[in-house]
Amino acid sequence: MRPAGVTASVGRAFIEQRSNPIVSGERVYLRDRHPADVDRFFYWQTHGEWRHQDAPREGFGDELTAEQEKKIRDQFLEKCAGEHSTPRRSAFVVTKDDYRPLGWVSSYQKESYPSVGYVGINICEDDALNRGLGSEALKLWINYVFTHRDVHKLGLETWSFNPRMMHIALKVGFTCEGAEHDVLEWQGKWLDLVHYGMLRKEW
């Protein structure tokens, strides 16, 4: 059964793109975002456990105004219409068995550390959690970034209220390099910013 919010057109888009993934694994592959993904992407903004373990943010309830919805959709479609960078800086995570999008991976760099790349992942479908799909996707992405970018090291940063991300970071081979304690107060609690790293030679 197709998940709520995934239209037939989205299913067709997945099938059309399955032969041209950015990188493919055993159970998931990574591909570019597509305009047909916009409904599911918007659905994720108000649904899913991932929202409560993503970077701290206020006011992300279960409903959005029409103006907020339009902004999210327009920004998403603008990114789809723009030229894809080579190498990619983000990709959608999709299942290989039914071409269902689960979330996305991303990468970025900090101006102060040009030889270091940073990676991240969000799995937005609750029924895809705790199945190893996110770990597989992150491994594919790490390999892609090391292959296509001239970086000496990869970093991953997460907040102390996200034990799942901390577990995955260690699982795929990152080393915990420490934490900045009590750097952000959010919903009455002080959060640590936890740092992970991996050298190219360690991968």
N, CA, C and O atoms as a DFTB+ gen file, in Angstrom:
812 C
 N C O
     1  1       0.846      -1.195       0.000
     2  2       0.000       0.000       0.000
     3  2       0.878       1.240       0.000
     4  3       1.832       1.313       0.775
     5  1       0.582       2.215      -0.847
     6  2       1.371       3.429      -0.929
     7  2       1.120       4.275       0.305
     8  3      -0.039       4.448       0.681
     9  1       2.158       4.817       0.965
    10  2       1.978       5.646       2.152
    11  2       1.139       6.871       1.853
    12  3       1.109       7.353       0.720
    13  1       0.446       7.380       2.888
    14  2      -0.371       8.567       2.729
    15  2       0.467       9.712       2.215
    16  3       1.579       9.948       2.688
    17  1      -0.076      10.425       1.238
    18  2       0.609      11.594       0.721
    19  2       1.513      11.313      -0.456
    20  3       2.013      12.247      -1.082
    21  1       1.737      10.039      -0.777
    22  2       2.568       9.707      -1.935
    23  2       1.647       9.407      -3.101
    24  3       0.924       8.412      -3.079
    25  1       1.664      10.247      -4.109
    26  2       0.744      10.119      -5.224
    27  2       1.290       9.185      -6.283
    28  3       2.460       8.804      -6.258
    29  1       0.423       8.823      -7.211
    30  2       0.849       7.958      -8.314
    31  2       1.930       8.621      -9.139
    32  3       2.841       7.957      -9.633
    33  1       1.827       9.957      -9.290
    34  2       2.849      10.666     -10.062
    35  2       4.204      10.567      -9.385
    36  3       5.229      10.448     -10.057
    37  1       4.217      10.615      -8.050
    38  2       5.469      10.453      -7.318
    39  2       6.028       9.071      -7.566
    40  3       7.226       8.911      -7.796
    41  1       5.148       8.052      -7.519
    42  2       5.605       6.690      -7.779
    43  2       6.220       6.563      -9.154
    44  3       7.245       5.902      -9.317
    45  1       5.611       7.186     -10.142
    46  2       6.160       7.142     -11.495
    47  2       7.508       7.840     -11.557
    48  3       8.422       7.394     -12.251
    49  1       7.623       8.954     -10.817
    50  2       8.897       9.686     -10.811
    51  2      10.007       8.818     -10.248
    52  3      11.133       8.845     -10.746
    53  1       9.698       8.046      -9.209
    54  2      10.705       7.173      -8.627
    55  2      11.156       6.145      -9.651
    56  3      12.352       5.898      -9.809
    57  1      10.190       5.542     -10.352
    58  2      10.515       4.509     -11.331
    59  2      11.362       5.086     -12.455
    60  3      12.310       4.452     -12.918
    61  1      11.009       6.316     -12.896
    62  2      11.769       6.944     -13.966
    63  2      13.221       7.194     -13.564
    64  3      14.118       7.147     -14.405
    65  1      13.451       7.462     -12.272
    66  2      14.788       7.849     -11.828
    67  2      15.599       6.690     -11.269
    68  3      16.788       6.853     -10.996
    69  1      14.986       5.520     -11.090
    70  2      15.689       4.451     -10.395
    71  2      16.905       3.965     -11.178
    72  3      17.829       3.404     -10.588
    73  1      16.923       4.170     -12.496
    74  2      18.048       3.703     -13.298
    75  2      19.228       4.675     -13.272
    76  3      20.283       4.383     -13.836
    77  1      19.058       5.818     -12.627
    78  2      20.118       6.812     -12.630
    79  2      20.349       7.377     -11.223
    80  3      20.252       8.589     -11.029
    81  1      20.649       6.527     -10.249
    82  2      20.900       7.032      -8.898
    83  2      22.258       7.709      -8.816
    84  3      23.137       7.460      -9.641
    85  1      22.423       8.556      -7.830
    86  2      23.734       9.129      -7.553
    87  2      24.658       8.036      -7.041
    88  3      25.811       7.934      -7.460
    89  1      24.138       7.219      -6.128
    90  2      24.869       6.071      -5.604
    91  2      23.840       5.080      -5.077
    92  3      22.792       5.485      -4.574
    93  1      24.128       3.787      -5.187
    94  2      23.148       2.764      -4.840
    95  2      23.740       1.749      -3.874
    96  3      24.907       1.375      -3.991
    97  1      22.920       1.302      -2.908
    98  2      23.324       0.279      -1.951
    99  2      22.448      -0.943      -2.069
   100  3      21.829      -1.164      -3.110
   101  1      22.383      -1.739      -1.026
   102  2      21.591      -2.969      -1.049
   103  2      20.104      -2.689      -0.910
   104  3      19.293      -3.286      -1.617
   105  1      19.737      -1.785      -0.003
   106  2      18.315      -1.544       0.265
   107  2      17.871      -0.121      -0.049
   108  3      16.676       0.130      -0.204
   109  1      18.803       0.803      -0.143
   110  2      18.445       2.189      -0.456
   111  2      19.385       2.726      -1.526
   112  3      20.468       2.184      -1.752
   113  1      18.959       3.784      -2.170
   114  2      19.846       4.514      -3.065
   115  2      19.627       6.005      -2.849
   116  3      18.634       6.424      -2.254
   117  1      20.565       6.789      -3.340
   118  2      20.505       8.240      -3.217
   119  2      20.293       8.834      -4.596
   120  3      20.958       8.447      -5.557
   121  1      19.366       9.775      -4.690
   122  2      19.073      10.418      -5.968
   123  2      18.777      11.886      -5.742
   124  3      18.607      12.331      -4.607
   125  1      18.718      12.641      -6.844
   126  2      18.359      14.053      -6.765
   127  2      16.890      14.202      -6.364
   128  3      16.066      13.323      -6.619
   129  1      16.591      15.319      -5.741
   130  2      15.180      15.622      -5.468
   131  2      14.458      15.912      -6.777
   132  3      15.079      16.306      -7.764
   133  1      13.154      15.716      -6.778
   134  2      12.349      15.862      -7.985
   135  2      11.097      16.662      -7.632
   136  3      10.606      16.536      -6.510
   137  1      10.557      17.484      -8.545
   138  2       9.344      18.243      -8.227
   139  2       8.197      17.376      -7.703
   140  3       7.390      17.841      -6.897
   141  1       8.119      16.130      -8.150
   142  2       7.051      15.253      -7.680
   143  2       7.202      14.882      -6.210
   144  3       6.276      14.327      -5.618
   145  1       8.359      15.181      -5.608
   146  2       8.580      14.901      -4.187
   147  2       7.990      15.967      -3.275
   148  3       7.990      15.797      -2.056
   149  1       7.492      17.051      -3.833
   150  2       7.144      18.201      -3.013
   151  2       6.055      17.883      -1.993
   152  3       6.109      18.381      -0.869
   153  1       5.070      17.065      -2.358
   154  2       3.993      16.734      -1.413
   155  2       4.533      15.988      -0.198
   156  3       4.163      16.272       0.942
   157  1       5.416      15.028      -0.467
   158  2       5.955      14.257       0.652
   159  2       6.862      15.112       1.517
   160  3       6.849      15.001       2.743
   161  1       7.650      15.966       0.874
   162  2       8.533      16.849       1.630
   163  2       7.720      17.758       2.533
   164  3       8.092      17.981       3.686
   165  1       6.614      18.287       2.026
   166  2       5.776      19.144       2.857
   167  2       5.143      18.334       3.995
   168  3       5.044      18.823       5.120
   169  1       4.726      17.130       3.716
   170  2       4.147      16.264       4.752
   171  2       5.132      16.080       5.908
   172  3       4.742      16.091       7.076
   173  1       6.403      15.912       5.569
   174  2       7.408      15.703       6.609
   175  2       7.521      16.899       7.544
   176  3       7.919      16.729       8.696
   177  1       7.190      18.086       7.095
   178  2       7.347      19.268       7.944
   179  2       6.408      19.259       9.142
   180  3       6.661      19.954      10.127
   181  1       5.333      18.488       9.076
   182  2       4.363      18.448      10.167
   183  2       4.140      17.036      10.715
   184  3       3.262      16.832      11.554
   185  1       4.913      16.077      10.258
   186  2       4.742      14.694      10.709
   187  2       6.110      14.047      10.940
   188  3       7.099      14.401      10.298
   189  1       6.141      13.108      11.855
   190  2       7.334      12.284      12.009
   191  2       8.145      12.587      13.256
   192  3       8.272      13.731      13.692
   193  1       8.683      11.523      13.803
   194  2       9.528      11.628      14.990
   195  2      10.775      12.457      14.721
   196  3      11.310      13.084      15.635
   197  1      11.240      12.466      13.486
   198  2      12.485      13.148      13.148
   199  2      12.489      14.610      13.568
   200  3      13.539      15.160      13.901
   201  1      11.304      15.251      13.553
   202  2      11.234      16.681      13.873
   203  2      11.659      16.965      15.310
   204  3      12.142      18.054      15.620
   205  1      11.476      15.979      16.183
   206  2      11.790      16.167      17.596
   207  2      13.236      15.824      17.916
   208  3      13.674      15.983      19.055
   209  1      13.987      15.350      16.913
   210  2      15.396      15.053      17.124
   211  2      16.282      15.764      16.112
   212  3      17.485      15.513      16.045
   213  1      15.688      16.643      15.334
   214  2      16.455      17.471      14.416
   215  2      17.016      18.652      15.211
   216  3      16.788      18.749      16.417
   217  1      17.737      19.537      14.554
   218  2      18.272      20.716      15.235
   219  2      17.151      21.438      15.975
   220  3      16.055      21.582      15.435
   221  1      17.403      21.891      17.190
   222  2      16.330      22.531      17.984
   223  2      15.672      23.678      17.243
   224  3      16.346      24.523      16.654
   225  1      14.380      23.697      17.278
   226  2      13.635      24.782      16.645
   227  2      12.310      24.942      17.370
   228  3      11.754      23.971      17.885
   229  1      11.824      26.121      17.409
   230  2      10.577      26.431      18.098
   231  2       9.449      26.614      17.082
   232  3       9.681      27.020      15.943
   233  1       8.239      26.310      17.510
   234  2       7.070      26.621      16.713
   235  2       6.846      25.725      15.515
   236  3       6.236      26.164      14.540
   237  1       7.319      24.467      15.545
   238  2       7.097      23.577      14.411
   239  2       5.962      22.610      14.773
   240  3       6.182      21.405      14.897
   241  1       4.768      23.139      14.938
   242  2       3.639      22.322      15.340
   243  2       3.189      21.384      14.249
   244  3       3.901      21.163      13.269
   245  1       1.993      20.826      14.422
   246  2       1.454      19.875      13.468
   247  2       0.682      20.554      12.349
   248  3       0.173      19.885      11.450
   249  1       0.591      21.881      12.397
   250  2      -0.109      22.608      11.346
   251  2       0.723      23.822      10.935
   252  3       1.415      24.424      11.756
   253  1       0.642      24.165       9.656
   254  2       1.322      25.342       9.145
   255  2       0.307      26.229       8.447
   256  3      -0.699      25.743       7.930
   257  1       0.568      27.520       8.429
   258  2      -0.329      28.436       7.739
   259  2      -0.174      28.257       6.235
   260  3       0.791      27.657       5.762
   261  1      -1.131      28.783       5.499
   262  2      -1.065      28.710       4.039
   263  2       0.179      29.422       3.529
   264  3       0.797      28.979       2.560
   265  1       0.549      30.522       4.174
   266  2       1.748      31.261       3.765
   267  2       3.010      30.431       4.001
   268  3       3.913      30.410       3.166
   269  1       3.062      29.742       5.160
   270  2       4.215      28.879       5.453
   271  2       4.293      27.718       4.461
   272  3       5.374      27.367       3.989
   273  1       3.144      27.129       4.153
   274  2       3.127      26.015       3.199
   275  2       3.632      26.477       1.834
   276  3       4.446      25.798       1.208
   277  1       3.154      27.620       1.378
   278  2       3.580      28.123       0.075
   279  2       5.093      28.361       0.053
   280  3       5.761      28.039      -0.929
   281  1       5.626      28.922       1.131
   282  2       7.058      29.197       1.193
   283  2       7.872      27.911       1.111
   284  3       8.866      27.845       0.387
   285  1       7.448      26.889       1.855
   286  2       8.155      25.605       1.852
   287  2       8.115      24.981       0.460
   288  3       9.134      24.520      -0.054
   289  1       6.935      24.973      -0.140
   290  2       6.795      24.376      -1.468
   291  2       7.601      25.151      -2.514
   292  3       8.279      24.546      -3.345
   293  1       7.532      26.477      -2.477
   294  2       8.256      27.285      -3.457
   295  2       9.763      27.087      -3.339
   296  3      10.459      26.961      -4.347
   297  1      10.265      27.062      -2.106
   298  2      11.701      26.865      -1.909
   299  2      12.147      25.497      -2.401
   300  3      13.218      25.355      -2.990
   301  1      11.313      24.493      -2.154
   302  2      11.651      23.146      -2.602
   303  2      11.715      23.080      -4.125
   304  3      12.653      22.517      -4.689
   305  1      10.715      23.657      -4.787
   306  2      10.669      23.617      -6.245
   307  2      11.785      24.445      -6.867
   308  3      12.292      24.099      -7.934
   309  1      12.173      25.534      -6.211
   310  2      13.296      26.328      -6.696
   311  2      14.582      25.510      -6.693
   312  3      15.376      25.581      -7.631
   313  1      14.780      24.739      -5.637
   314  2      15.972      23.895      -5.566
   315  2      15.940      22.824      -6.654
   316  3      16.973      22.492      -7.234
   317  1      14.762      22.290      -6.927
   318  2      14.645      21.293      -7.993
   319  2      14.990      21.901      -9.346
   320  3      15.630      21.260     -10.179
   321  1      14.561      23.140      -9.559
   322  2      14.762      23.786     -10.859
   323  2      16.202      24.245     -11.064
   324  3      16.656      24.385     -12.200
   325  1      16.919      24.479      -9.968
   326  2      18.290      24.951     -10.080
   327  2      19.223      23.855     -10.551
   328  3      18.898      22.671     -10.471
   329  1      20.369      24.251     -11.038
   330  2      21.351      23.279     -11.496
   331  2      21.916      22.510     -10.310
   332  3      22.195      23.079      -9.255
   333  1      22.075      21.221     -10.503
   334  2      22.649      20.399      -9.448
   335  2      24.166      20.582      -9.430
   336  3      24.831      20.527     -10.465
   337  1      24.680      20.799      -8.249
   338  2      26.120      20.963      -8.136
   339  2      26.818      19.632      -8.378
   340  3      26.247      18.569      -8.134
   341  1      28.028      19.695      -8.850
   342  2      28.843      18.500      -9.046
   343  2      30.152      18.699      -8.305
   344  3      30.944      19.557      -8.693
   345  1      30.406      17.931      -7.246
   346  2      29.563      16.862      -6.720
   347  2      28.344      17.400      -5.966
   348  3      28.277      18.583      -5.632
   349  1      27.395      16.520      -5.709
   350  2      26.168      16.907      -5.033
   351  2      26.446      17.322      -3.588
   352  3      27.378      16.834      -2.949
   353  1      25.622      18.227      -3.100
   354  2      25.693      18.630      -1.697
   355  2      24.546      18.053      -0.878
   356  3      24.541      18.158       0.348
   357  1      23.580      17.450      -1.548
   358  2      22.483      16.774      -0.843
   359  2      21.862      15.761      -1.779
   360  3      22.078      15.810      -2.990
   361  1      21.095      14.848      -1.224
   362  2      20.423      13.826      -2.024
   363  2      19.267      13.249      -1.225
   364  3      19.294      13.240       0.006
   365  1      18.260      12.771      -1.925
   366  2      17.150      12.078      -1.281
   367  2      17.524      10.614      -1.057
   368  3      18.181       9.990      -1.889
   369  1      17.092      10.084       0.083
   370  2      17.255       8.660       0.400
   371  2      15.973       7.948      -0.016
   372  3      14.884       8.325       0.417
   373  1      16.099       6.914      -0.860
   374  2      14.931       6.229      -1.431
   375  2      15.111       4.721      -1.293
   376  3      16.217       4.207      -1.458
   377  1      14.023       4.015      -0.989
   378  2      14.084       2.554      -0.897
   379  2      14.164       1.939      -2.281
   380  3      13.568       2.449      -3.230
   381  1      14.897       0.849      -2.395
   382  2      15.059       0.193      -3.689
   383  2      13.879      -0.710      -4.029
   384  3      13.642      -0.985      -5.205
   385  1      13.130      -1.179      -3.026
   386  2      12.052      -2.119      -3.320
   387  2      10.788      -1.430      -3.819
   388  3      10.107      -1.964      -4.695
   389  1      10.458      -0.255      -3.280
   390  2       9.234       0.421      -3.727
   391  2       9.454       1.893      -4.073
   392  3       8.489       2.639      -4.241
   393  1      10.729       2.324      -4.183
   394  2      11.077       3.675      -4.635
   395  2      10.451       4.755      -3.755
   396  3      10.055       5.812      -4.244
   397  1      10.367       4.481      -2.460
   398  2       9.748       5.419      -1.524
   399  2      10.800       6.319      -0.898
   400  3      11.805       5.817      -0.393
   401  1      10.602       7.644      -0.914
   402  2      11.564       8.539      -0.269
   403  2      11.444       8.448       1.244
   404  3      10.341       8.406       1.789
   405  1      12.591       8.418       1.918
   406  2      12.616       8.299       3.375
   407  2      13.122       9.571       4.046
   408  3      12.851       9.795       5.225
   409  1      13.847      10.397       3.319
   410  2      14.456      11.587       3.894
   411  2      15.588      12.054       3.003
   412  3      15.518      11.910       1.782
   413  1      16.631      12.610       3.597
   414  2      17.714      13.131       2.783
   415  2      19.035      13.110       3.550
   416  3      19.068      13.026       4.777
   417  1      20.122      13.190       2.779
   418  2      21.460      13.382       3.316
   419  2      21.971      14.727       2.812
   420  3      21.499      15.240       1.797
   421  1      22.941      15.293       3.530
   422  2      23.460      16.593       3.135
   423  2      24.938      16.680       3.488
   424  3      25.448      15.896       4.288
   425  1      25.611      17.640       2.879
   426  2      27.007      17.910       3.206
   427  2      27.254      19.407       3.108
   428  3      26.572      20.117       2.369
   429  1      28.228      19.871       3.855
   430  2      28.571      21.291       3.839
   431  2      29.997      21.456       4.345
   432  3      30.588      20.518       4.880
   433  1      30.529      22.622       4.175
   434  2      31.860      22.944       4.678
   435  2      31.812      24.277       5.410
   436  3      30.948      25.116       5.156
   437  1      32.755      24.451       6.319
   438  2      32.881      25.696       7.058
   439  2      34.082      26.457       6.508
   440  3      35.137      25.880       6.244
   441  1      33.901      27.750       6.343
   442  2      34.949      28.574       5.742
   443  2      36.259      28.485       6.522
   444  3      37.341      28.568       5.940
   445  1      36.156      28.317       7.829
   446  2      37.359      28.290       8.667
   447  2      38.164      27.007       8.493
   448  3      39.360      26.970       8.781
   449  1      37.481      25.931       8.009
   450  2      38.148      24.626       7.896
   451  2      37.916      24.054       6.496
   452  3      37.096      23.149       6.338
   453  1      38.611      24.555       5.486
   454  2      38.350      24.142       4.103
   455  2      38.700      22.689       3.807
   456  3      38.207      22.134       2.825
   457  1      39.538      22.058       4.626
   458  2      39.912      20.665       4.374
   459  2      38.988      19.676       5.080
   460  3      39.217      18.468       5.032
   461  1      37.947      20.186       5.734
   462  2      37.009      19.342       6.473
   463  2      35.622      19.474       5.853
   464  3      35.140      20.583       5.622
   465  1      34.989      18.340       5.588
   466  2      33.603      18.326       5.144
   467  2      32.721      17.850       6.286
   468  3      33.181      17.128       7.171
   469  1      31.461      18.250       6.271
   470  2      30.509      17.835       7.294
   471  2      29.313      17.173       6.621
   472  3      28.868      17.602       5.556
   473  1      28.803      16.133       7.250
   474  2      27.670      15.401       6.683
   475  2      26.547      15.303       7.704
   476  3      26.760      15.423       8.910
   477  1      25.349      15.082       7.185
   478  2      24.181      14.913       8.039
   479  2      23.137      14.072       7.339
   480  3      23.221      13.836       6.134
   481  1      22.153      13.620       8.099
   482  2      21.080      12.792       7.540
   483  2      19.805      13.007       8.343
   484  3      19.850      13.184       9.560
   485  1      18.674      12.991       7.657
   486  2      17.357      12.977       8.289
   487  2      16.529      11.864       7.668
   488  3      16.308      11.857       6.457
   489  1      16.070      10.926       8.483
   490  2      15.109       9.912       8.049
   491  2      13.761      10.318       8.614
   492  3      13.580      10.360       9.831
   493  1      12.815      10.616       7.734
   494  2      11.570      11.281       8.128
   495  2      10.368      10.344       8.219
   496  3       9.304      10.752       8.684
   497  1      10.522       9.105       7.783
   498  2       9.423       8.139       7.849
   499  2       9.598       7.277       9.097
   500  3      10.598       6.572       9.235
   501  1       8.625       7.337      10.000
   502  2       8.750       6.621      11.278
   503  2       8.931       5.119      11.101
   504  3       9.664       4.497      11.870
   505  1       8.279       4.523      10.104
   506  2       8.386       3.070       9.940
   507  2       9.718       2.649       9.337
   508  3       9.984       1.456       9.190
   509  1      10.560       3.623       8.986
   510  2      11.894       3.304       8.460
   511  2      12.969       3.393       9.542
   512  3      14.129       3.069       9.290
   513  1      12.593       3.827      10.738
   514  2      13.558       3.969      11.822
   515  2      13.910       2.611      12.418
   516  3      13.113       1.674      12.396
   517  1      15.120       2.534      12.947
   518  2      15.593       1.322      13.645
   519  2      15.630       0.092      12.743
   520  3      15.463      -1.032      13.217
   521  1      15.846       0.300      11.454
   522  2      15.934      -0.817      10.505
   523  2      17.272      -0.842       9.765
   524  3      17.476      -1.663       8.871
   525  1      18.165       0.043      10.134
   526  2      19.473       0.096       9.486
   527  2      19.492       0.834       8.169
   528  3      20.537       0.912       7.524
   529  1      18.360       1.381       7.750
   530  2      18.302       2.074       6.459
   531  2      19.069       3.393       6.501
   532  3      19.755       3.756       5.545
   533  1      18.943       4.100       7.618
   534  2      19.677       5.345       7.755
   535  2      21.178       5.122       7.793
   536  3      21.942       5.894       7.213
   537  1      21.599       4.065       8.476
   538  2      23.029       3.748       8.538
   539  2      23.575       3.437       7.152
   540  3      24.661       3.888       6.789
   541  1      22.812       2.660       6.377
   542  2      23.258       2.334       5.025
   543  2      23.351       3.585       4.169
   544  3      24.317       3.767       3.428
   545  1      22.345       4.450       4.271
   546  2      22.341       5.680       3.478
   547  2      23.516       6.579       3.859
   548  3      24.152       7.174       2.989
   549  1      23.802       6.679       5.152
   550  2      24.894       7.537       5.579
   551  2      26.240       6.982       5.115
   552  3      27.127       7.749       4.741
   553  1      26.399       5.669       5.135
   554  2      27.634       5.068       4.628
   555  2      27.808       5.355       3.141
   556  3      28.909       5.678       2.695
   557  1      26.734       5.241       2.377
   558  2      26.801       5.556       0.945
   559  2      27.228       7.004       0.738
   560  3      28.025       7.310      -0.149
   561  1      26.687       7.884       1.568
   562  2      26.963       9.308       1.425
   563  2      28.400       9.636       1.828
   564  3      29.063      10.432       1.163
   565  1      28.877       9.034       2.902
   566  2      30.262       9.239       3.324
   567  2      31.214       8.827       2.207
   568  3      32.155       9.547       1.874
   569  1      30.951       7.657       1.637
   570  2      31.806       7.177       0.552
   571  2      31.760       8.117      -0.654
   572  3      32.780       8.379      -1.292
   573  1      30.566       8.616      -0.952
   574  2      30.410       9.549      -2.074
   575  2      31.212      10.824      -1.818
   576  3      31.930      11.289      -2.703
   577  1      31.097      11.388      -0.625
   578  2      31.783      12.645      -0.323
   579  2      33.295      12.450      -0.355
   580  3      34.007      13.276      -0.927
   581  1      33.797      11.375       0.248
   582  2      35.232      11.131       0.213
   583  2      35.727      10.892      -1.218
   584  3      36.850      11.265      -1.559
   585  1      34.891      10.274      -2.047
   586  2      35.283       9.987      -3.425
   587  2      35.310      11.243      -4.287
   588  3      36.183      11.391      -5.142
   589  1      34.358      12.149      -4.067
   590  2      34.179      13.274      -4.978
   591  2      34.649      14.618      -4.432
   592  3      34.655      15.608      -5.164
   593  1      35.037      14.672      -3.175
   594  2      35.518      15.937      -2.619
   595  2      36.931      15.763      -2.053
   596  3      37.261      14.729      -1.473
   597  1      37.736      16.774      -2.232
   598  2      39.115      16.745      -1.755
   599  2      39.141      17.214      -0.296
   600  3      39.585      18.323       0.004
   601  1      38.660      16.354       0.599
   602  2      38.655      16.671       2.020
   603  2      39.525      15.661       2.770
   604  3      39.559      14.478       2.431
   605  1      40.209      16.139       3.768
   606  2      41.067      15.295       4.596
   607  2      40.270      14.585       5.680
   608  3      40.665      13.531       6.178
   609  1      39.138      15.185       6.034
   610  2      38.379      14.691       7.183
   611  2      36.900      15.006       6.994
   612  3      36.543      15.991       6.348
   613  1      36.044      14.160       7.564
   614  2      34.612      14.434       7.636
   615  2      34.212      14.616       9.090
   616  3      34.696      13.916       9.980
   617  1      33.330      15.559       9.309
   618  2      32.781      15.793      10.627
   619  2      31.279      15.592      10.632
   620  3      30.627      15.665       9.590
   621  1      30.740      15.341      11.802
   622  2      29.301      15.227      11.987
   623  2      28.992      15.846      13.339
   624  3      29.637      15.527      14.338
   625  1      28.010      16.724      13.370
   626  2      27.628      17.390      14.612
   627  2      26.166      17.119      14.918
   628  3      25.324      17.133      14.020
   629  1      25.867      16.873      16.179
   630  2      24.486      16.656      16.581
   631  2      24.306      17.172      17.997
   632  3      25.275      17.493      18.684
   633  1      23.059      17.247      18.420
   634  2      22.756      17.747      19.755
   635  2      22.519      16.579      20.709
   636  3      22.154      15.478      20.297
   637  1      22.734      16.848      21.980
   638  2      22.674      15.787      22.990
   639  2      21.269      15.229      23.194
   640  3      21.110      14.219      23.879
   641  1      20.246      15.863      22.615
   642  2      18.904      15.294      22.732
   643  2      18.584      14.324      21.587
   644  3      17.435      13.915      21.418
   645  1      19.611      13.960      20.798
   646  2      19.414      13.080      19.645
   647  2      20.259      11.812      19.799
   648  3      21.269      11.667      19.110
   649  1      19.869      10.894      20.686
   650  2      20.665       9.677      20.894
   651  2      20.736       8.797      19.656
   652  3      21.721       8.082      19.470
   653  1      19.719       8.833      18.806
   654  2      19.738       7.992      17.610
   655  2      20.883       8.412      16.675
   656  3      21.588       7.563      16.128
   657  1      21.060       9.726      16.498
   658  2      22.126      10.191      15.619
   659  2      23.489       9.884      16.216
   660  3      24.422       9.546      15.488
   661  1      23.612       9.996      17.509
   662  2      24.881       9.683      18.157
   663  2      25.228       8.208      17.979
   664  3      26.388       7.855      17.769
   665  1      24.215       7.356      18.065
   666  2      24.430       5.914      17.873
   667  2      24.848       5.614      16.441
   668  3      25.783       4.846      16.212
   669  1      24.157       6.220      15.474
   670  2      24.472       5.972      14.063
   671  2      25.875       6.468      13.730
   672  3      26.603       5.810      12.986
   673  1      26.258       7.614      14.270
   674  2      27.588       8.153      13.995
   675  2      28.668       7.148      14.383
   676  3      29.601       6.912      13.615
   677  1      28.549       6.567      15.551
   678  2      29.529       5.569      15.993
   679  2      29.420       4.297      15.159
   680  3      30.428       3.665      14.844
   681  1      28.211       3.932      14.811
   682  2      27.979       2.696      14.059
   683  2      28.657       2.723      12.691
   684  3      29.184       1.706      12.241
   685  1      28.646       3.872      12.031
   686  2      29.217       3.941      10.681
   687  2      30.713       4.243      10.689
   688  3      31.342       4.250       9.631
   689  1      31.292       4.490      11.860
   690  2      32.739       4.640      11.915
   691  2      33.282       5.960      12.409
   692  3      34.499       6.143      12.450
   693  1      32.416       6.891      12.785
   694  2      32.902       8.150      13.344
   695  2      33.421       7.929      14.766
   696  3      33.010       6.992      15.451
   697  1      34.321       8.797      15.194
   698  2      34.817       8.820      16.564
   699  2      34.278      10.059      17.257
   700  3      34.308      11.155      16.697
   701  1      33.785       9.883      18.473
   702  2      33.323      11.047      19.236
   703  2      34.545      11.847      19.676
   704  3      35.429      11.323      20.354
   705  1      34.587      13.101      19.291
   706  2      35.744      13.946      19.581
   707  2      35.480      14.932      20.708
   708  3      36.311      15.792      20.997
   709  1      34.324      14.804      21.339
   710  2      34.038      15.673      22.468
   711  2      32.734      16.425      22.293
   712  3      32.023      16.252      21.303
   713  1      32.436      17.258      23.266
   714  2      31.196      18.015      23.243
   715  2      31.403      19.384      23.867
   716  3      32.209      19.559      24.782
   717  1      30.657      20.346      23.352
   718  2      30.581      21.662      23.972
   719  2      29.349      21.642      24.870
   720  3      28.219      21.564      24.387
   721  1      29.570      21.712      26.159
   722  2      28.489      21.509      27.113
   723  2      27.657      22.772      27.325
   724  3      28.176      23.885      27.414
   725  1      26.351      22.551      27.402
   726  2      25.401      23.608      27.740
   727  2      25.565      24.842      26.859
   728  3      25.683      25.960      27.361
   729  1      25.571      24.634      25.549
   730  2      25.755      25.766      24.640
   731  2      24.434      26.362      24.164
   732  3      24.416      27.461      23.608
   733  1      23.326      25.646      24.376
   734  2      22.038      26.145      23.908
   735  2      20.935      25.715      24.869
   736  3      20.818      24.538      25.212
   737  1      20.141      26.668      25.291
   738  2      18.985      26.355      26.130
   739  2      17.763      26.225      25.237
   740  3      17.448      27.130      24.464
   741  1      17.087      25.112      25.345
   742  2      15.931      24.835      24.483
   743  2      14.870      24.112      25.289
   744  3      15.122      23.058      25.871
   745  1      13.681      24.692      25.314
   746  2      12.544      24.134      26.041
   747  2      12.907      23.806      27.493
   748  3      12.544      22.754      28.018
   749  1      13.623      24.723      28.117
   750  2      13.945      24.583      29.531
   751  2      15.129      23.688      29.843
   752  3      15.425      23.453      31.014
   753  1      15.821      23.176      28.812
   754  2      16.969      22.306      29.042
   755  2      18.190      22.843      28.299
   756  3      18.076      23.415      27.215
   757  1      19.359      22.646      28.906
   758  2      20.605      23.014      28.248
   759  2      21.123      21.841      27.436
   760  3      21.195      20.714      27.928
   761  1      21.482      22.113      26.190
   762  2      21.920      21.068      25.276
   763  2      23.419      21.161      25.012
   764  3      23.997      22.247      24.967
   765  1      24.035      19.981      24.838
   766  2      25.430      19.898      24.411
   767  2      25.479      19.755      22.899
   768  3      24.619      19.109      22.300
   769  1      26.480      20.356      22.290
   770  2      26.754      20.139      20.874
   771  2      27.865      19.098      20.793
   772  3      28.995      19.343      21.217
   773  1      27.524      17.919      20.237
   774  2      28.441      16.777      20.245
   775  2      29.127      16.672      18.888
   776  3      28.474      16.754      17.848
   777  1      30.443      16.490      18.902
   778  2      31.252      16.478      17.684
   779  2      31.798      15.079      17.399
   780  3      32.286      14.388      18.293
   781  1      31.700      14.680      16.122
   782  2      32.249      13.405      15.655
   783  2      33.152      13.682      14.463
   784  3      32.933      14.633      13.713
   785  1      34.172      12.841      14.295
   786  2      35.082      13.027      13.185
   787  2      35.573      11.710      12.619
   788  3      35.552      10.680      13.292
   789  1      36.016      11.758      11.368
   790  2      36.545      10.598      10.675
   791  2      37.565      11.068       9.649
   792  3      37.236      11.875       8.781
   793  1      38.806      10.574       9.734
   794  2      39.820      10.906       8.748
   795  2      39.629      10.055       7.496
   796  3      39.117       8.937       7.558
   797  1      40.047      10.602       6.373
   798  2      39.949       9.851       5.113
   799  2      40.630       8.482       5.245
   800  3      40.090       7.482       4.773
   801  1      41.787       8.427       5.868
   802  2      42.532       7.153       5.984
   803  2      41.805       6.166       6.891
   804  3      42.078       4.967       6.834
   805  1      40.894       6.643       7.721
   806  2      40.139       5.752       8.602
   807  2      38.948       5.121       7.877
   808  3      38.407       4.107       8.318
   809  1      38.554       5.723       6.777
   810  2      37.430       5.192       6.008
   811  2      37.893       4.109       5.053
   812  3      37.081       3.544       4.320
